[in-house]
């Protein structure tokens, strides 16, 4: 794994199948199946994940970024351990998907 960040509660790695020039996964060490469980069970970790995303984006000189939690199979979640996607380095369309 290509570690970008690590603390006692969170780690971040570069995605092995990037969808943008910057595509980092920010992952809590404790297990929560999805973003809803994470927000309920450890809101401080959820907040820290967003703070880490902002820090990584700043370190990489991004002028904007997208942060995404896929929650549930119909939303594209394929790994059922909560993780935040940090995407940047290119223009994004709206709406996504």
C-alpha positions in Angstrom: 0.0 0.0 0.0 1.1 3.5 -0.8 0.5 5.3 2.5 -0.2 9.1 2.3 -1.1 9.7 5.9 -1.5 7.7 9.2 -2.6 8.5 12.7 -4.0 6.3 15.5 -7.5 6.5 14.1 -7.1 7.0 10.3 -4.9 6.2 7.4 -4.9 7.3 3.8 -3.6 5.5 0.7 -3.5 6.3 -3.0 -6.3 4.4 -4.8 -5.0 1.5 -6.9 -7.5 2.4 -9.6 -7.6 6.2 -9.7 -10.5 8.0 -11.2 -8.6 11.4 -11.2 -5.0 12.6 -11.0 -5.5 12.7 -7.2 -7.5 9.8 -5.8 -6.8 9.1 -2.2 -8.8 6.8 0.1 -9.1 8.0 3.7 -10.0 5.1 6.0 -10.9 4.8 9.7 -9.0 2.0 11.5 -12.1 1.0 13.4 -14.7 -0.9 11.4 -17.9 0.9 10.3 -19.8 -0.5 7.4 -20.6 2.8 5.8 -20.7 6.6 6.3 -23.9 6.5 8.2 -22.6 4.0 10.8 -19.4 6.1 11.0 -21.2 9.3 11.6 -23.3 7.7 14.3 -20.6 5.7 16.0 -17.6 8.0 15.7 -18.5 11.5 14.5 -15.2 12.8 15.6 -13.4 10.3 13.3 -15.7 11.3 10.4 -14.8 15.0 11.0 -11.1 14.1 11.2 -11.3 12.3 7.9 -12.6 15.4 6.2 -9.9 17.5 7.9 -7.3 15.0 6.5 -8.8 15.3 3.1 -8.4 19.1 3.2 -4.8 18.8 4.3 -3.9 16.4 1.6 -5.6 18.6 -1.0 -3.7 21.6 0.2 -0.4 19.7 0.2 -1.0 18.7 -3.4 -1.9 22.2 -4.4 -5.5 21.4 -5.5 -7.7 24.4 -6.0 -10.7 22.3 -5.4 -11.6 18.7 -4.7 -14.5 16.3 -4.4 -15.0 14.1 -1.3 -17.3 11.1 -1.7 -18.6 8.3 0.6 -20.4 5.6 -1.4 -23.0 4.1 1.0 -24.7 0.9 -0.1 -24.2 -1.3 -3.2 -26.7 0.7 -5.3 -24.5 3.8 -4.7 -21.4 2.0 -5.8 -20.0 0.8 -2.5 -18.1 -2.3 -3.1 -15.9 -2.4 0.0 -18.1 -2.5 3.1 -15.8 -0.7 5.4 -16.4 3.1 5.4 -13.9 5.1 3.4 -13.8 8.6 2.0 -12.7 9.2 -1.6 -10.7 12.4 -2.1 -10.7 13.2 -5.8 -9.0 16.2 -7.5 -6.7 17.4 -10.2 -9.2 17.6 -13.0 -12.6 19.3 -13.8 -15.6 17.4 -12.5 -19.1 17.4 -14.0 -22.4 17.7 -12.1 -24.4 15.7 -11.5 -21.9 12.8 -11.1 -22.5 9.3 -12.3 
